[in-house]
Amino acid sequence: EYTIYKGDIWKFTVEPFAYPIAGESIIATASSQTASRGPENAVNGSGLDASGLLHDKDGDNNMWLSDTAGPQPTWLEFQFDKVYKLHEMWVWNYNEFMEPLLGFGFKDVTIEYSTNSIDYTMLGTTHQFARAPGVPGYAHDTTIDLGGAVAKYIRLTANSNWGGILPQYGLSEVRFF
């Protein structure tokens, strides 16, 4: 039978596979920081354009940068408002205009996650973050698959930076989905 019958019109809305976790739901802490470049700058959207996708090159108040005299290894930790099943992490590496010369951005990174801030599990092996260009309009160029890790805390520990000159490390922005 090939008779066509007119019926009700159905409408569907597709749910996104992953949602971004709002910066207001994340507390960032670090092993150290320099003046006006605290860890909160890595999650508060400062330095991003209106689309939330492109970062500027102004380090003051827009990025996090560790202190050269800070304890080593340098780390940055993110605490969420609750436990989440995490899909991926986007990283905008340190993008100040001098980055191509000094290379403060994270290079080789250990990523750990935890539900209680005591027992941490390492995510795979060491990850390498792409080097930022030090120009305005910088789109994230590192995406880390978090593979459904269940966590309230994510810790990034810098094993090296792109310059290898000073024990100083920075990130522009980090987003979690």
N, C-alpha and C positions, 0 to 999 in steps of 0.2 A: 504494500500500500504506500503510495507516494503522495497522498493528500496532505496539503499544508493547512494547518489551522492557526489562526491568529490567537495569540495568548498575551499574558501580561509581559510588560517590559521589566527586566531585572537590571539592577545596577549594582556593581561590585566596586569596592575600594580595596586596593592591594596594600597590605601592610608591609612596611620596609623590613628587610632582613635584619638590619642592625640599626639601633638608635644611637646618636651621639650622647655622651654623658655631659651634662651642662657643667661649665667651669665652676659655677657656684656650688656644685655638689662635690667638689674636689679640693682638698687641702694639700698644698705642695710644701714639702720641707726639704732642706738640703744640708749637706755636710758643712757648707760655708757659702758665703755670698759676698759680693762687692756692693758698695753704696749704690742705691737706686736700681740695683739689678737682682732683686730678690726672687726666690723660687716661685712666688705667686704669679710672676710674669709669664711663666711657662704654661699656665692654664687659664689665664683671665682674658685672653683674646687681644691683649694690648699689642699693637703693631700689625694686627690683621686688618685688611680692608673691609668695606661694608659687606662683601660677599662671604667673609670669613675664610677665604681660601688663599689669599696672597699676603705675604708678610713684607714689612718694610725693612730698612737696614739701619734704623736708629736703635742702638743698644740701650740708651738710657730709658728706664721705665718700661721698656718693651720686651726685654729678654732677661734670662737668668744667666749670671756669670759667677763662677766660684772665685774664691780668694786664692791668690798664689801661695799665701802662707797657711791656707786651710789644711785640715787633716787629709791624709791620703789613705785609701783611695777616695776620690770624689764621688759622691752619690747624690741622686735626686729621687725623692720618694713621693708618691701620690697616694693619698688616703681618700677613698670614696665615702659617700654618706651611708652606704650600705654595701652588702656583698652583691656583685654583679657577675654574670656569665659574659666574659669578654670575647668579642669577635676579632677586633684588630685595633692597632694603635697607629696614628699618623704622627710623623715627626717632621717639624721644621727645625733643622739644625741651626746652630748659632750663625747669624747672618749679618753681623755688623760689617760696615764697609771695609774694614781692615782684615776680614776673615781670609781672603785669598793669600795674604802675607803671613798672618799670625797663626791661623788654624786652631782656634780654641774649641771648635765644634767637636762633639763626641765622634770618635771613629769606631773603635772596637768596644762593645758594650755588653755587659752581663745584665740580663733581665731576670728578675725574680718576682714571684707573686706569693701572697699570703692572705688568709682570711682573718688572722689574729695578730699580726705584726711580730710574731715570735718564730713561728715555723714557716720558713720560706722554701719555695720550690723553684729551681732554676728552669727557665723556659728554653729548652733546647741547649744549644751551645752558644758561644759568643756571637753576637750580631754586629754587623757593620752598618753604621749610619752614613748616608751619602753626605758629601761635603757641600755646604751652602756656598752660593756664588758671591755673596756680599753685595747684592744689588736689590733695589726695590722690586716688588712684584714677584717675590720668591714663593713658588708653590711647594707644598710638602713633597719631598722626593724619597721619603723612606716610609714604607708601610710594613708593619710587623704583624704577622698572623698570630693572634693570641690563642687560636684553636679552641675557644670555648672555656678557657681557664676560668675557674671560679675564684674571685678575689675581692678583697676590700682594700688591699695595698699592692702597689706595683713599685718596685725599686729598680732604678737604672744606675748601674755602677760603671763609671768610665774606666776602661783599661788603657786607653790611649786617646789622644786628640790628633787632629790633622796636621798640626804644625810640629809637634814633638819638641818644641823649644822650652815652653814653660809648663809647670804643673797646674794649668788653669783650664777650665772646661766650661762650656756654655750650651744652652739650648734656647731657641726662640719660642716655640710653642709645641705642645703635645696634646693630641686629642684621642679620646678613647671611645670605642663603639661597642 
